[in-house]
Amino acid sequence: MSLGLAQTPHSKARQTDRMRFTGSLRVRTIGLLLAGGLLAACGAGASAQAPPTWVPKPDFSGEGGPNTAVPSPGGPSTNPSAPGQPPGAPGSSSSGPDPAVVATKLTAPTGLALLPDGTALVGERSTGRIVQVQPQPGKPVKTIRTLTGVDASGDGGLLDLALSPSYVEDGLIYAYVTTATDNRVVSFTLTGPLTPVLTGIPKGATDNTGRLVFDEAGMLYVGTGDAGQPALAESATSLAGKVLRVTAIGRPAPGNVASYRRSVRCRRGVLPNIGLLDWPFATA
């Protein structure tokens, strides 16, 4: 014999409400557990990554500009370049000689001639001194000889040097010089006397300039200044303001034309490319 209690409609309603509350609580609990698991997994993944490496950024770029590099801690150090020079530019280092400078303390160097051994003869315009310069920096500069009687007034002096086409055999050096009375071309050896090659080139208060160059045929081209008188460059009877073509001993070069055309004025020893005047007073 069993005893039972009859459920009224009101008690059934209360039982249904409890079931709904319990189910809702279970759903919320499962959701919280899932969310907690996801957060734990994210935290574990983030902690497994390596920590970032921080390099401090300067708050002032200075003369290097906004792209100034910051050296890494413990990395090799480099010498900074001088302001206004790119990194690695010649002369950017604060110490050591400039590799492009092979001679210093020269007085008005003007003429230059390269010797067969790779050294150079350099003439000083105002002193008449000729020195031998080595092709490497820091080497001694040796005085070869000094030409006496050189007049440095009015842009004059020892103005240019040129080696004889047969220098290995004869050792001759040619020079364009200003004297007390004229401008002229002379030849000499390192120890011998001066021999006049071409004389009587007008001398003036200014523009006593000149240049020398030999061509492949051994003919000597002499560029002369106008001695401060532009009209002399237009004159067929003057050696001033011209480009003269002579032999190695100063004679008229073979093949010179006998007639004269107006020549381009030659100043500061610059050889014009037209109006070539050959000695004596002829154009090519």
RODO-2510 file (C-alpha; in nm, 4 decimals, decimal comma):
residues 284
     n   res          X          Y          Z
     1     m     0,0000     0,0000     0,0000
     2     s     0,1631     0,3196    -0,1047
     3     l     0,0844     0,6682    -0,0047
     4     g     0,1039     0,9512    -0,2600
     5     l     0,0295     1,3140    -0,2689
     6     a    -0,1737     1,4464    -0,5459
     7     q    -0,0091     1,7405    -0,7265
     8     t    -0,2179     2,0446    -0,7655
     9     p    -0,1874     2,2718    -1,0698
    10     h    -0,0080     2,5288    -0,8552
    11     s     0,2641     2,2854    -0,7461
    12     k     0,3196     2,1714    -1,1047
    13     a     0,3842     2,5288    -1,2078
    14     r     0,6465     2,5760    -0,9360
    15     q     0,8276     2,2552    -1,0434
    16     t     0,8402     2,3725    -1,4032
    17     d     0,9937     2,7097    -1,2991
    18     r     1,2684     2,5310    -1,1005
    19     m     1,3613     2,3164    -1,4021
    20     r     1,3850     2,6220    -1,6271
    21     f     1,6088     2,8062    -1,3744
    22     t     1,8388     2,5043    -1,3347
    23     g     1,8775     2,4643    -1,7137
    24     s     1,9527     2,8326    -1,7609
    25     l     2,2121     2,8224    -1,4815
    26     r     2,3855     2,5250    -1,6442
    27     v     2,4033     2,7031    -1,9819
    28     r     2,5542     3,0137    -1,8203
    29     t     2,8075     2,8049    -1,6303
    30     i     2,9213     2,6206    -1,9461
    31     g     2,9554     2,9548    -2,1313
    32     l     3,1715     3,1005    -1,8567
    33     l     3,3909     2,7901    -1,8517
    34     l     3,4424     2,8047    -2,2314
    35     a     3,5254     3,1744    -2,2210
    36     g     3,7725     3,1181    -1,9408
    37     g     3,9398     2,8402    -2,1379
    38     l     3,9805     3,0592    -2,4450
    39     l     4,1318     3,3396    -2,2406
    40     a     4,3733     3,0986    -2,0776
    41     a     4,4771     2,9624    -2,4177
    42     c     4,5396     3,3145    -2,5536
    43     g     4,7416     3,4031    -2,2475
    44     a     4,9518     3,0898    -2,2814
    45     g     5,0203     3,1624    -2,6547
    46     a     5,1219     3,5213    -2,5859
    47     s     5,3558     3,4183    -2,3059
    48     a     5,5250     3,1664    -2,5380
    49     q     5,6449     3,4394    -2,7797
    50     a     5,9935     3,5980    -2,7399
    51     p     5,9946     3,9424    -2,5760
    52     p     6,0470     4,2360    -2,8201
    53     t     6,3877     4,3992    -2,8560
    54     w     6,3783     4,7746    -2,8073
    55     v     6,6296     5,0166    -2,9581
    56     p     6,6044     5,3713    -2,8223
    57     k     6,5362     5,6346    -3,0856
    58     p     6,7178     5,9673    -3,0457
    59     d     6,4970     6,2660    -2,9876
    60     f     6,7362     6,4958    -3,1799
    61     s     6,8920     6,4125    -3,5168
    62     g     7,1657     6,6788    -3,5114
    63     e     7,3641     6,7516    -3,8276
    64     g     7,3103     6,4012    -3,9627
    65     g     6,9446     6,4750    -4,0504
    66     p     6,6345     6,2715    -3,9678
    67     n     6,7861     5,9456    -4,0988
    68     t     7,0761     5,9360    -3,8552
    69     a     7,1518     5,5693    -3,7781
    70     v     7,1641     5,4497    -3,4188
    71     p     7,4391     5,1881    -3,3639
    72     s     7,3276     4,8558    -3,2174
    73     p     7,4471     4,7799    -2,8636
    74     g     7,7797     4,6013    -2,8857
    75     g     7,8090     4,6561    -3,2613
    76     p     8,1212     4,7912    -3,4396
    77     s     8,1743     5,1647    -3,4234
    78     t     8,2420     5,3768    -3,7331
    79     n     8,4023     5,7160    -3,7730
    80     p     8,1390     5,9795    -3,8492
    81     s     8,1679     6,1681    -4,1742
    82     a     8,2396     6,5371    -4,1768
    83     p     7,9332     6,7644    -4,2026
    84     g     7,8144     6,7891    -4,5606
    85     q     8,0085     6,4811    -4,6795
    86     p     7,8591     6,1382    -4,7534
    87     p     7,9854     5,8429    -4,5495
    88     g     8,3125     5,7050    -4,6829
    89     a     8,3923     6,0184    -4,8849
    90     p     8,7649     6,1009    -4,9261
    91     g     8,8830     6,3289    -4,6515
    92     s     8,5847     6,2480    -4,4262
    93     s     8,8127     6,0992    -4,1634
    94     s     8,9447     6,3382    -3,9054
    95     s     9,2940     6,1882    -3,9230
    96     g     9,5413     6,0894    -4,1949
    97     p     9,6643     6,2695    -4,5094
    98     d     9,4481     6,3279    -4,8146
    99     p     9,5488     6,0561    -5,0669
   100     a     9,4872     6,2956    -5,3568
   101     v     9,7542     6,5426    -5,2373
   102     v    10,1077     6,4403    -5,3374
   103     a    10,2888     6,7714    -5,2751
   104     t    10,2312     7,0751    -5,0574
   105     k    10,3957     7,4101    -4,9839
   106     l    10,4656     7,4845    -5,3528
   107     t    10,4869     7,8468    -5,4661
   108     a    10,2623     7,9227    -5,7659
   109     p    10,2973     7,5812    -5,9374
   110     t    10,2204     7,6185    -6,3088
   111     g    10,4161     7,3936    -6,5448
   112     l    10,4019     7,0162    -6,5150
   113     a    10,5701     6,7354    -6,7108
   114     l    10,5505     6,3617    -6,6416
   115     l    10,8777     6,1675    -6,6443
   116     p    10,9093     5,8104    -6,7748
   117     d    10,9520     5,6737    -6,4208
   118     g    10,6081     5,8016    -6,3167
   119     t    10,7304     6,1048    -6,1218
   120     a    10,6491     6,4600    -6,2296
   121     l    10,8466     6,7786    -6,2807
   122     v    10,6602     7,0810    -6,1468
   123     g    10,7682     7,4380    -6,2176
   124     e    10,7013     7,7303    -5,9841
   125     r    10,6039     8,0364    -6,1849
   126     s    10,7328     8,3074    -5,9554
   127     t    11,0550     8,1421    -5,8339
   128     g    11,1785     7,9510    -6,1393
   129     r    11,2268     7,6437    -5,9207
   130     i    11,1674     7,2970    -6,0716
   131     v    11,0870     7,0157    -5,8300
   132     q    11,0362     6,6420    -5,8704
   133     v    10,7128     6,5080    -5,7181
   134     q    10,6469     6,1437    -5,6352
   135     p    10,3075     5,9899    -5,7248
   136     q    10,2469     5,8830    -5,3622
   137     p    10,1487     6,1214    -5,0816
   138     g    10,3946     6,1865    -4,8033
   139     k    10,7050     6,1449    -5,0205
   140     p    10,9780     6,4119    -5,0197
   141     v    10,9721     6,6811    -5,2894
   142     k    11,3160     6,7196    -5,4434
   143     t    11,4442     7,0413    -5,6034
   144     i    11,5958     6,9554    -5,9432
   145     r    11,7190     7,2997    -6,0420
   146     t    11,6222     7,6671    -6,0421
   147     l    11,6098     7,8723    -6,3616
   148     t    11,7721     8,2116    -6,3059
   149     g    11,6797     8,5361    -6,4795
   150     v    11,3047     8,4633    -6,4674
   151     d    11,0783     8,7721    -6,4434
   152     a    10,7488     8,6957    -6,2652
   153     s    10,5877     9,0378    -6,3178
   154     g    10,2809     9,0815    -6,5386
   155     d    10,1665     8,7157    -6,5098
   156     g    10,5092     8,6022    -6,6302
   157     g    10,7773     8,3708    -6,4962
   158     l    10,8304     7,9985    -6,5475
   159     l    10,5044     7,9265    -6,7268
   160     d    10,5213     7,5734    -6,8649
   161     l    10,7325     7,2604    -6,9047
   162     a    10,7436     6,9911    -7,1738
   163     l    10,9651     6,6868    -7,2248
   164     s    11,1501     6,6272    -7,5498
   165     p    10,9858     6,3511    -7,7594
   166     s    11,3220     6,1736    -7,7310
   167     y    11,3742     6,2497    -7,3610
   168     v    11,4994     5,8982    -7,2862
   169     e    11,7908     5,9575    -7,5258
   170     d    11,8653     6,3309    -7,4925
   171     g    11,7229     6,4194    -7,1479
   172     l    11,6000     6,7570    -7,2783
   173     i    11,3352     6,9622    -7,1003
   174     y    11,1633     7,2602    -7,2637
   175     a    11,0373     7,5614    -7,0721
   176     y    10,8380     7,8730    -7,1569
   177     v    10,9792     8,1614    -6,9515
   178     t    10,9573     8,5380    -6,9174
   179     t    11,2845     8,7282    -6,9033
   180     a    11,3648     9,0954    -6,8496
   181     t    11,3288     9,1637    -7,2239
   182     d    11,0936     8,9050    -7,3775
   183     n    10,9043     8,5769    -7,3490
   184     r    11,0886     8,2769    -7,4875
   185     v    11,1221     7,9009    -7,5142
   186     v    11,4416     7,7396    -7,3841
   187     s    11,5697     7,3829    -7,3574
   188     f    11,8046     7,2278    -7,1025
   189     t    11,8995     6,9106    -6,9225
   190     l    11,8749     6,8680    -6,5474
   191     t    12,2351     6,9813    -6,5071
   192     g    12,3247     7,1571    -6,8357
   193     p    12,2989     7,5204    -6,9521
   194     l    11,9863     7,6819    -7,1015
   195     t    11,9698     7,6888    -7,4816
   196     p    11,7355     7,9419    -7,6520
   197     v    11,4835     7,7733    -7,8864
   198     l    11,2408     8,0545    -7,9755
   199     t    11,2986     8,4138    -7,8614
   200     g    11,1490     8,7565    -7,9218
   201     i    10,7924     8,6796    -7,8097
   202     p    10,6589     9,0210    -7,6981
   203     k    10,6542     9,1032    -7,3289
   204     g    10,4057     9,3455    -7,1710
   205     a    10,2684     9,4734    -6,8432
   206     t    10,0167     9,1843    -6,8323
   207     d     9,9263     8,8601    -7,0098
   208     n    10,2818     8,7305    -7,0367
   209     t    10,1471     8,3787    -7,0597
   210     g    10,2421     8,0704    -7,2595
   211     r    10,1977     7,6951    -7,3037
   212     l    10,3988     7,4152    -7,4682
   213     v    10,3003     7,0786    -7,6180
   214     f    10,4627     6,8355    -7,8621
   215     d    10,2578     6,6446    -8,1181
   216     e    10,3127     6,2859    -8,2293
   217     a    10,5348     6,4013    -8,5155
   218     g    10,7710     6,5783    -8,2740
   219     m    10,6601     6,9312    -8,3670
   220     l    10,6402     7,1856    -8,0844
   221     y    10,3261     7,3988    -8,0440
   222     v    10,3802     7,7241    -7,8546
   223     g    10,0797     7,9161    -7,7242
   224     t    10,1648     8,2809    -7,6531
   225     g     9,9839     8,5557    -7,4626
   226     d     9,9027     8,8926    -7,6151
   227     a    10,1232     9,0841    -7,3677
   228     g     9,8247     9,2946    -7,2638
   229     q     9,7817     9,4340    -7,6162
   230     p     9,4884     9,2674    -7,7968
   231     a     9,5888     9,4244    -8,1268
   232     l     9,9031     9,2109    -8,1343
   233     a     9,6902     8,8974    -8,1672
   234     e     9,5483     9,0437    -8,4907
   235     s     9,8860     9,1412    -8,6303
   236     a    10,0563     8,9194    -8,8890
   237     t    10,3965     9,0488    -8,7835
   238     s    10,3768     8,9704    -8,4111
   239     l    10,4368     8,6447    -8,2247
   240     a    10,2008     8,7539    -7,9455
   241     g     9,8530     8,6061    -7,9057
   242     k     9,9266     8,3124    -8,1359
   243     v     9,9776     7,9370    -8,1518
   244     l    10,3155     7,8788    -8,3155
   245     r    10,4306     7,5499    -8,4720
   246     v    10,8061     7,4936    -8,4761
   247     t    11,0591     7,2125    -8,4728
   248     a    11,2370     7,0992    -8,1590
   249     i    11,5159     7,3510    -8,2343
   250     g    11,2800     7,6406    -8,3052
   251     r    11,2811     7,6333    -8,6863
   252     p    10,9635     7,6635    -8,8969
   253     a    10,7919     7,3254    -8,8964
   254     p    10,7708     7,1385    -9,2284
   255     g    10,4351     7,1814    -9,3961
   256     n    10,3623     7,5242    -9,2513
   257     v    10,1445     7,7326    -9,4814
   258     a    10,3009     8,0562    -9,6021
   259     s     9,9869     8,2720    -9,5787
   260     y     9,8293     8,4303    -9,2719
   261     r     9,4670     8,4249    -9,1616
   262     r     9,3204     8,6106    -8,8659
   263     s     9,3891     8,4097    -8,5512
   264     v     9,1680     8,3692    -8,2472
   265     r     9,3110     8,5686    -7,9610
   266     c     9,5085     8,3422    -7,7269
   267     r     9,4938     8,4520    -7,3644
   268     r     9,6061     8,2762    -7,0473
   269     g     9,7867     8,0144    -7,2537
   270     v     9,4679     7,8466    -7,3831
   271     l     9,5194     7,6929    -7,7263
   272     p     9,2365     7,7852    -7,9666
   273     n     9,1023     7,5130    -8,1921
   274     i     9,0804     7,7383    -8,4989
   275     g     9,3066     8,0002    -8,6530
   276     l     9,6239     7,7987    -8,5878
   277     l     9,9242     8,0220    -8,6525
   278     d    10,2430     7,8471    -8,7619
   279     w    10,5896     7,9918    -8,7444
   280     p    10,6682     8,2087    -8,9343
   281     f    10,3279     8,3798    -8,9454
   282     a    10,1364     8,1106    -9,1303
   283     t     9,8089     7,9345    -9,0598
   284     a     9,7197     7,5738    -9,1102
***
